Amino acid sequence: MAKGEAARPQRTSRRKAGAGTPAGPDMVQLLTPEGERIERSTGANGVEYSVDFSDEEYRGLYRDLAIVRKLDIEANALCRQGELSIWASLAGQEAAQVGAGRAMRPQDMAFPTYREHGVLYCRGIDPIMPLSLFRGVDQGGWDSDKYKFNMYTIVIGAQSLHGTGYAMGINFDGKVGTSDGEAVMAFMGDGATSQGDVHESMVYAGVFNAPIVFFVQNNQFAISEPLERQTRVPLYQRSSGYGFPGVRVDGNDVLASYAVAKHAMDHARTGNGPMLVEAYTYRMGPHTTTDDPTRYRESAELEEWKAKDPILRMRSFLEKQKVADDAFFASVDADAQEIATDLRDRVLAMPNPQPVSLFDNVYPHGSPLVDAQRAEFTTYHASFEGSAH
């Protein structure tokens, strides 16, 4: 729905605490909210999921979760202090993103929205990159081909078209059909599934058997519109209409998110076509820093979901399994703080770009038309020099 709706003075959508709790046995879960381990879990697609990690790998997942959240908190603070123009927080969705990000192989390609900071981190991209975008310093500075992570996409749902086209290209190039083949993961929120772009993508993906996974982070609200006002069936069930399987996973469970994402990507890379993964999670903060979620959701609902916090869940698991101690958690906190402080310092040190630089990268080999526009703009901009206005 339009962003303007969130700014209306009336409270547009109220629902009781617990309204977002999924019913039925179809959700894959390998870690309960209390941190208890579930060895195997069967999804609605009939697949049995499990993971087999070393203690070091379990600790690594926790470290990812903690650092990603700390970086998100820092970016949100920078925005509130006027250092960024806007920020889309991922708070509450860390497990879905880290699980999916770590399940991808180096040759796989990701197509994100504007909130996939956790996936970006897992792909090895310097977290300064999205902050330079939201500060207005550049249009996004990472090499998409190098990191196999496309630029952030602001237009809701458009990345699904880009991802499907890329996946069709992989098919045409013959890079699918073996265990070391390539696959694509297109990320989106529940609100994006109401966009025509997403439905067109799924039609093409199904018809052309494209090696793509549509990873939907169902965080319960498309800005201020709750899920029950967007669909009459669970999101993962929509895939059947396009001829490919869908599965729902507990998006606050990093182990289950990893297991489901890995299976889906392997399913795609070996030539079995697309899948839809619905990661059932919750947006703990506002849609962006321009949003006020208290206008459309109850505080009781937020408190209920805090008990399912993905980081506390993983920490509880590590403690119960005696895989990590207080010294480990303290060292992770210290590392996260150091990385966040460094990020802040680098954001504040970013130079403001010269306005004329917007002409620099329009065409790779220049253009007489752009050169003329640059000269005209330069003359116009210089006319203000020394002016009090």
Wavefront OBJ file of the C-alpha trace (Angstrom):
o trace
v 0.000 0.000 0.000
v 1.081 3.601 -0.389
v 3.439 5.039 2.165
v 1.051 7.887 2.785
v -1.403 5.573 4.514
v 0.964 5.038 7.400
v 0.919 8.775 8.029
v -2.854 9.039 8.460
v -3.908 10.283 11.901
v -6.316 7.383 12.530
v -5.039 3.961 13.469
v -5.626 2.026 10.294
v -5.294 -1.571 11.453
v -5.533 -3.061 14.922
v -5.378 -6.737 15.702
v -5.126 -8.767 18.863
v -1.852 -10.122 20.159
v -1.342 -13.572 18.721
v -3.114 -12.762 15.474
v 0.140 -13.311 13.624
v 0.761 -16.775 15.045
v 0.579 -19.398 12.274
v -1.772 -22.323 12.766
v -1.081 -25.901 11.723
v 1.974 -28.131 11.527
v 3.325 -26.780 8.235
v 6.058 -24.499 9.612
v 9.601 -25.877 9.633
v 11.290 -25.285 12.984
v 14.577 -26.673 14.314
v 14.922 -24.395 17.339
v 12.064 -23.511 19.671
v 11.699 -19.976 21.069
v 13.156 -21.368 24.324
v 16.269 -22.589 22.519
v 15.389 -26.281 22.542
v 16.771 -28.246 19.611
v 14.446 -30.113 17.239
v 16.423 -32.662 15.269
v 14.133 -32.934 12.258
v 11.151 -31.007 10.925
v 8.980 -31.753 7.890
v 7.685 -28.947 5.707
v 4.454 -28.620 3.755
v 6.382 -29.785 0.695
v 7.012 -33.154 2.343
v 10.739 -32.578 2.763
v 12.390 -33.422 6.083
v 14.829 -30.733 7.202
v 17.784 -30.884 9.575
v 21.255 -29.392 10.030
v 24.570 -30.847 11.100
v 26.870 -28.077 12.312
v 30.035 -28.137 14.346
v 30.200 -26.161 17.594
v 32.298 -23.563 15.797
v 29.673 -23.188 13.074
v 26.916 -22.746 15.663
v 28.965 -20.020 17.336
v 29.610 -18.439 13.948
v 25.894 -18.143 13.259
v 25.360 -16.440 16.605
v 28.196 -14.040 15.853
v 26.605 -13.176 12.514
v 23.265 -12.478 14.171
v 24.758 -10.289 16.898
v 26.956 -8.224 14.576
v 24.197 -7.709 12.019
v 21.851 -6.423 14.725
v 24.486 -4.105 16.171
v 25.226 -2.622 12.755
v 21.505 -2.122 12.212
v 21.147 -0.352 15.564
v 24.067 1.921 14.687
v 22.626 2.770 11.275
v 19.254 3.550 12.828
v 20.923 5.880 15.349
v 22.862 7.622 12.575
v 19.615 8.251 10.746
v 17.890 9.628 13.852
v 20.857 11.973 14.292
v 20.496 13.305 10.757
v 23.501 11.510 9.277
v 21.415 9.285 6.964
v 18.350 10.364 5.028
v 16.396 7.169 5.791
v 16.978 3.659 7.099
v 15.019 0.404 6.728
v 15.734 -1.656 9.840
v 15.919 -5.451 9.788
v 15.463 -5.822 13.567
v 13.713 -9.132 14.222
v 14.531 -10.557 10.793
v 18.195 -11.375 11.411
v 17.748 -15.156 11.534
v 15.907 -15.320 8.214
v 18.565 -13.230 6.486
v 21.637 -14.831 8.045
v 20.222 -18.313 7.486
v 19.470 -17.603 3.836
v 22.706 -15.704 3.275
v 24.903 -18.469 4.689
v 22.981 -21.103 2.705
v 23.977 -19.502 -0.597
v 27.102 -20.682 -2.401
v 29.726 -18.329 -3.870
v 28.388 -18.809 -7.419
v 24.784 -18.012 -6.463
v 23.249 -14.601 -7.140
v 21.110 -12.566 -4.716
v 18.568 -9.908 -5.654
v 17.699 -7.887 -2.520
v 15.173 -5.264 -1.552
v 16.451 -2.347 0.559
v 16.395 -4.260 3.866
v 18.713 -7.217 3.233
v 21.594 -5.887 5.341
v 22.119 -9.325 6.892
v 22.410 -11.047 3.527
v 24.762 -8.299 2.359
v 26.962 -8.916 5.396
v 27.007 -12.669 4.738
v 28.063 -12.053 1.135
v 31.189 -10.308 2.399
v 30.247 -6.752 1.422
v 31.548 -3.908 3.560
v 28.513 -2.650 5.571
v 29.528 0.933 4.731
v 28.171 0.378 1.231
v 24.420 0.633 1.938
v 25.044 3.504 4.330
v 26.687 5.559 1.602
v 23.565 4.952 -0.451
v 21.201 6.092 2.316
v 23.455 9.059 3.099
v 23.139 10.167 -0.513
v 26.858 9.960 -1.238
v 26.450 7.491 -4.111
v 23.988 5.151 -5.761
v 25.431 2.056 -4.084
v 29.082 1.244 -4.428
v 29.598 -2.525 -4.493
v 30.431 -4.667 -7.516
v 27.334 -6.826 -8.037
v 29.161 -9.367 -10.167
v 32.065 -9.725 -7.729
v 29.896 -10.325 -4.688
v 26.989 -11.974 -6.519
v 24.692 -9.524 -4.777
v 22.684 -7.093 -6.882
v 22.150 -3.450 -5.969
v 19.461 -2.587 -3.430
v 16.076 -2.235 -5.116
v 13.737 0.470 -3.857
v 10.873 -0.236 -6.270
v 8.749 -2.800 -4.455
v 8.924 -6.216 -6.099
v 11.034 -5.168 -9.099
v 13.953 -7.318 -7.945
v 11.868 -10.430 -8.562
v 11.751 -9.573 -12.265
v 15.500 -8.958 -12.342
v 16.158 -12.202 -10.482
v 13.889 -14.252 -12.719
v 15.497 -12.856 -15.858
v 18.946 -13.621 -14.477
v 17.859 -17.142 -13.543
v 16.443 -17.738 -17.014
v 19.820 -16.666 -18.381
v 21.565 -19.215 -16.176
v 19.297 -21.867 -17.641
v 19.978 -20.786 -21.204
v 23.727 -20.804 -20.505
v 23.558 -24.404 -19.319
v 24.776 -23.625 -15.805
v 22.030 -25.670 -14.146
v 21.509 -29.374 -13.626
v 24.387 -30.462 -11.404
v 25.185 -30.205 -7.710
v 27.656 -27.386 -8.433
v 25.258 -25.444 -10.660
v 24.154 -21.861 -10.106
v 20.945 -20.569 -8.581
v 19.298 -17.259 -7.701
v 17.587 -16.025 -4.562
v 15.211 -13.068 -4.836
v 14.300 -11.478 -1.501
v 11.084 -9.638 -0.751
v 8.624 -8.822 2.000
v 5.042 -9.961 2.349
v 3.804 -6.657 0.928
v 5.709 -7.206 -2.303
v 3.673 -10.332 -3.004
v 0.734 -8.021 -3.721
v 2.665 -6.406 -6.568
v 2.112 -7.432 -10.175
v 5.852 -7.638 -10.807
v 6.133 -10.539 -8.379
v 3.277 -12.488 -9.954
v 4.676 -11.956 -13.447
v 8.037 -13.190 -12.185
v 6.545 -16.339 -10.734
v 4.646 -17.066 -13.942
v 7.828 -16.823 -16.003
v 9.901 -18.697 -13.412
v 7.446 -21.586 -13.423
v 7.017 -21.757 -17.194
v 10.755 -21.576 -17.901
v 11.751 -23.768 -14.933
v 14.092 -21.013 -13.774
v 16.593 -21.830 -10.987
v 15.285 -19.221 -8.554
v 14.113 -19.177 -4.950
v 11.609 -16.480 -3.984
v 12.511 -15.829 -0.341
v 9.603 -13.962 1.234
v 10.230 -12.484 4.664
v 6.714 -12.300 6.021
v 7.224 -9.701 8.745
v 3.428 -9.328 9.157
v 3.026 -5.787 7.801
v 3.359 -4.133 4.400
v 4.090 -0.804 6.034
v 0.759 -0.510 7.891
v -1.265 -3.196 6.118
v -1.438 -6.480 8.094
v -1.043 -9.816 6.367
v -4.682 -10.841 6.726
v -5.670 -7.886 4.559
v -3.255 -8.913 1.811
v -4.050 -12.581 1.242
v -6.738 -15.182 1.915
v -4.254 -18.067 2.011
v -0.810 -18.482 3.597
v 1.796 -16.958 1.328
v 3.731 -20.176 0.779
v 0.603 -21.814 -0.680
v 0.496 -19.308 -3.524
v 3.338 -21.129 -5.282
v 1.054 -24.000 -6.263
v -0.785 -21.690 -8.638
v 2.449 -21.226 -10.575
v 3.361 -24.893 -10.610
v 6.207 -25.061 -8.114
v 6.518 -25.984 -4.417
v 6.317 -23.657 -1.439
v 7.342 -24.054 2.187
v 6.951 -22.038 5.363
v 9.822 -21.755 7.840
v 10.156 -20.154 11.244
v 12.019 -17.016 10.204
v 13.188 -16.388 13.771
v 15.018 -19.727 13.747
v 18.399 -19.371 12.034
v 18.935 -23.139 11.846
v 15.628 -23.805 10.100
v 16.062 -20.777 7.835
v 19.449 -22.137 6.755
v 18.166 -25.675 6.190
v 15.153 -24.591 4.138
v 17.078 -22.037 2.086
v 19.861 -24.528 1.341
v 17.432 -27.203 0.187
v 15.547 -24.708 -1.977
v 18.725 -23.460 -3.652
v 19.986 -27.014 -4.251
v 16.562 -27.896 -5.652
v 16.886 -24.986 -8.099
v 20.546 -25.485 -9.062
v 20.044 -29.137 -9.953
v 17.376 -28.278 -12.528
v 14.195 -28.825 -10.516
v 12.949 -25.275 -10.970
v 11.806 -22.550 -8.605
v 10.582 -22.646 -5.026
v 8.854 -20.161 -2.746
v 10.070 -19.902 0.850
v 7.953 -17.979 3.341
v 10.080 -17.035 6.339
v 7.538 -16.293 9.053
v 9.024 -13.501 11.151
v 8.272 -10.062 12.564
v 9.451 -6.518 11.986
v 10.321 -5.289 15.465
v 10.717 -1.648 14.497
v 9.149 0.725 11.983
v 8.983 0.006 8.268
v 11.557 2.755 7.839
v 12.610 5.686 10.000
v 9.756 7.693 8.427
v 7.150 5.295 9.851
v 5.333 5.214 13.200
v 4.217 1.612 13.875
v 2.314 2.563 17.038
v -0.435 3.852 14.739
v -1.296 0.429 13.390
v -0.196 -2.311 15.800
v -0.672 -3.101 19.458
v 2.215 -3.029 21.916
v 1.062 -6.426 23.242
v 1.753 -7.977 19.851
v 5.258 -6.537 19.831
v 5.905 -7.919 23.318
v 4.716 -11.363 22.244
v 7.195 -11.410 19.377
v 10.046 -10.175 21.566
v 9.800 -13.528 23.337
v 10.675 -15.136 19.984
v 13.750 -12.953 19.454
v 16.079 -14.825 17.067
v 19.289 -13.796 18.836
v 18.105 -14.653 22.336
v 16.841 -17.979 20.977
v 20.231 -18.866 19.517
v 22.034 -17.732 22.650
v 19.770 -19.899 24.803
v 20.537 -22.881 22.581
v 24.305 -22.321 22.834
v 24.100 -22.015 26.622
v 21.954 -25.119 27.049
v 24.252 -27.150 24.823
v 27.306 -25.721 26.626
v 28.681 -24.692 23.255
v 29.486 -21.142 24.388
v 30.194 -19.402 27.673
v 30.027 -15.862 29.035
v 33.493 -15.096 27.731
v 32.400 -15.936 24.193
v 29.300 -13.739 24.361
v 31.333 -10.886 25.845
v 33.891 -11.140 23.050
v 31.137 -11.085 20.395
v 29.601 -7.999 22.000
v 32.997 -6.301 22.060
v 33.679 -7.167 18.429
v 30.238 -5.966 17.375
v 30.733 -2.681 19.210
v 34.137 -2.172 17.609
v 32.762 -2.815 14.125
v 29.805 -0.506 14.747
v 32.043 2.287 16.064
v 34.281 1.970 13.032
v 31.224 2.118 10.796
v 30.033 5.311 12.491
v 33.431 6.960 12.153
v 33.603 6.122 8.461
v 30.092 7.409 7.802
v 30.861 10.726 9.479
v 34.080 11.014 7.461
v 32.350 10.572 4.108
v 32.955 13.594 1.869
v 29.955 15.275 0.331
v 29.953 14.626 -3.422
v 30.187 17.574 -5.777
v 26.809 18.110 -7.505
v 28.400 17.958 -10.971
v 29.582 14.405 -10.267
v 26.097 13.118 -11.035
v 27.091 13.236 -14.708
v 30.217 11.094 -14.267
v 28.858 7.584 -14.750
v 25.874 8.013 -17.048
v 27.638 6.321 -19.967
v 30.869 4.265 -19.811
v 32.448 6.088 -22.784
v 30.895 9.514 -22.430
v 28.273 11.262 -24.537
v 28.169 14.636 -26.325
v 24.669 15.213 -24.960
v 25.728 14.517 -21.375
v 28.826 16.713 -21.865
v 26.586 19.574 -22.954
v 24.281 19.039 -19.970
v 27.285 18.968 -17.630
v 28.565 22.291 -19.011
v 25.147 23.899 -18.690
v 24.750 22.652 -15.113
v 28.260 23.796 -14.174
v 27.521 27.314 -15.427
v 24.191 27.369 -13.614
v 25.700 26.119 -10.352
v 28.544 28.651 -10.537
v 26.023 31.477 -10.788
v 25.195 30.957 -7.103
v 28.769 31.343 -5.883
v 29.103 34.283 -3.494
v 25.334 34.665 -3.281
v 23.708 34.989 0.113
v 21.003 32.646 -1.140
l 1 2 3 4 5 6 7 8 9 10 11 12 13 14 15 16 17 18 19 20 21 22 23 24 25 26 27 28 29 30 31 32 33 34 35 36 37 38 39 40 41 42 43 44 45 46 47 48 49 50 51 52 53 54 55 56 57 58 59 60 61 62 63 64 65 66 67 68 69 70 71 72 73 74 75 76 77 78 79 80 81 82 83 84 85 86 87 88 89 90 91 92 93 94 95 96 97 98 99 100 101 102 103 104 105 106 107 108 109 110 111 112 113 114 115 116 117 118 119 120 121 122 123 124 125 126 127 128 129 130 131 132 133 134 135 136 137 138 139 140 141 142 143 144 145 146 147 148 149 150 151 152 153 154 155 156 157 158 159 160 161 162 163 164 165 166 167 168 169 170 171 172 173 174 175 176 177 178 179 180 181 182 183 184 185 186 187 188 189 190 191 192 193 194 195 196 197 198 199 200 201 202 203 204 205 206 207 208 209 210 211 212 213 214 215 216 217 218 219 220 221 222 223 224 225 226 227 228 229 230 231 232 233 234 235 236 237 238 239 240 241 242 243 244 245 246 247 248 249 250 251 252 253 254 255 256 257 258 259 260 261 262 263 264 265 266 267 268 269 270 271 272 273 274 275 276 277 278 279 280 281 282 283 284 285 286 287 288 289 290 291 292 293 294 295 296 297 298 299 300 301 302 303 304 305 306 307 308 309 310 311 312 313 314 315 316 317 318 319 320 321 322 323 324 325 326 327 328 329 330 331 332 333 334 335 336 337 338 339 340 341 342 343 344 345 346 347 348 349 350 351 352 353 354 355 356 357 358 359 360 361 362 363 364 365 366 367 368 369 370 371 372 373 374 375 376 377 378 379 380 381 382 383 384 385 386 387 388 389
